[in-house]
Amino acid sequence: MNAVHVGALTLALADACQDPIAAIQPYGADDGVMRMLVTDHAFAVLLLGHVSKTITVLQVTYLG
């Protein structure tokens, strides 16, 4: 991944930190916990911790 692709993923993750439900899409059933973040070159699966206000990155896949 080059710097531009990493930058896009970083900005998308920053947006997710501000408003995770609005910034990222449900992953599978919309349970409000498992979410996915998709950019032009990357796909990430995230776990939201609403009480602890955390986002855990479970997987990042480079799409090319």
N, C-alpha and C positions, 0 to 999 in steps of 0.2 A: 504494500500500500504506500502510495506517495503522500507527501505532505498535504496536498489539496484534499485527498480522500480522507485523511485522518482529521483534517480541519473540519470538514463537513460533518463527520461523525461526532467530533467534539462539540460542535455548535448544537447539533441535534440533541446530544445528551444534556447539554446545559439548558436547553429549552425544556427538556423533560424534567429537570430538577425544579424548574419554576412552576410548572403546571403539568404533572405527569398524565393525568387523564385526558387533557386536551391535546397534548403534544405527541402522544404515542398511541398506537392502535392496539386493540385487544389481540391476544395470541390464543387462538382456540376460542373456547367459550368466554364471554365477557364477564369474568369474575372480579374484575377490578384489581387483580393481583398480578397475573401473568400478562405482560404486554410485549409488543414488538416495536422496534424502531427500524425504519427502512430509509436508507439514503440511496443515491444513484449507484454507489459502489459497495455498500455494506448493509448487513442485516444483523440486528442484535435482539436477543431475547432478554427481557428484564423482569426482575421480581420486585414489586413495589411493597415496601413496608410502610403502611399508612400510619400506624401508631408511632413507629420510630422515625418516620419521615426519611426513609432510606430508599435508594435504588441499588439493587445488586445486579450486575451484568453477569448473566449465566452463560451466554454464548455470543461470539461475534464471528460472522462469516463474511469473508471478502468476496464480493460478487464479480469483480473484475473490471 
